[in-house]
């Protein structure tokens, strides 16, 4: 499966070279696209230097920091225009283990969306405070309760999509820009009847750079999820989607 790993960056100079090296080493059918939002620390320059020796590495430069969702929409648009079979989302700070890429991609043989999950058996977090864990788990519990989304880790940012899914979901029409983008994509996929599977991963708190999480991102998610619940978001619009490659007996 020809796969593009989309990696948004903003000031990730400390980690990006090592990360793309490990990403490309995970499988020979993987290519990587770094979507850089004008990092002042020279992240894009590091990627350009690496591209000189690696044909499977690509760079999409943007002039301003517009949010995670906007970066992924740009990366997906780039990948869909080049007909990759699958597209994967991934953070640039090593919180998402590159060695789990094969498992995420292989899961797409029988599913439409695969999520690298912290909250299924075998998944866990490392380096988080009890408060951070509580916020994350409560947020995911709220999502499940309010919009009936049957996903344990709806906020996870490590996930794979078959290209047909992104086309069917009209990803360009998504509105979320923070981590709520992840919830919106999982919610849309579920409503359209696509099969979502969760693959256990170990999520490790970043060791370089600074966290992009802030109160505005949390508020965006709260407002949007509540809005979806009030306007039909609890209903699954399709039970079976014709593009799914999974067995008809899926839940």
Residue, then its C-alpha position, 0 to 999 in steps of 0.5 A: x500500500x503506497x502510503x504518505x505520512x503527513x507530519x505538520x511542524x512548527x518549530x520542530x528543528x530538534x526532532x524532525x531529522x531523526x523522526x523522518x529517518x525513522x518514518x522512512x525506515x519503517x516500510x519501503x512503501x512509505x513516503x513522508x510529507x512535512x507540512x511546515x507552517x513557517x517555523x522560525x527555527x529553521x525546521x524547513x531548512x533541515x527538511x530540505x537538506x534531508x530531501x537532497x539524499x532522500x527521494x521519499x521525503x517531501x516538503x510543503x511550506x506554508x507562510x503562517x501558523x493556522x492550526x493543526x486542522x488547516x495543516x492536515x487539510x493542506x497535506x491531505x490535499x497534496x497527497x490526494x492529488x498524487x493518488x497515494x493509497x493511504x494517508x497517515x497523520x503523525x506528530x513530529x515530536x516522537x510522541x507517536x512511535x514510528x515503529x507502529x506505522x506498519x501496524x497502522x497501515x496493515x490495519x487498513x487492509x480490513x478497515x477504512x480508518x486506523x487509530x493509534x490508540x492509548x486507551x485500548x488494551x496494550x495502549x498507554x501513555x508515558x510521561x503524563x501527569x495524573x491531571x493530563x491523563x484525567x483531562x484526556x480520558x474525561x474528554x474522550x468519555x464526553x465525546x463517547x457520551x455526547x455524540x455516541x462515537x464508539x471510539x476509545x481515543x477519538x482525540x488521537x492524532x496518530x491515524x491512517x485513512x484509506x484514500x477513498x475515505x478522505x475523498x468521501x468525507x470531503x476533508x476540505x469541508x472540515x471546520x476544526x483547526x485544533x485537536x478537535x480536527x481529530x474528533x471531527x474526522x473520526x465522527x464523520x467517518x463513523x457517521x458515514x459507516x466506515x469501519x474504524x479500528x484502534x491499534x494500541x500504541x505507547x504515547x510518550x510525552x514530547x522530550x523536545x520543543x513545547x506543547x501545542x495544547x492550550x485552553x482555546x483548543x480545549x474550548x473549540x472541542x467542547x463547543x463543537x462536540x456539543x453542537x454536533x450532539x444538538x444537530x443530529x451528531x448522535x445518529x449514524x447516517x450509514x450502517x454500511x458504506x460501499x467503499x469499506x473493504x472490511x467484512x459485512x459483519x463489522x460493528 
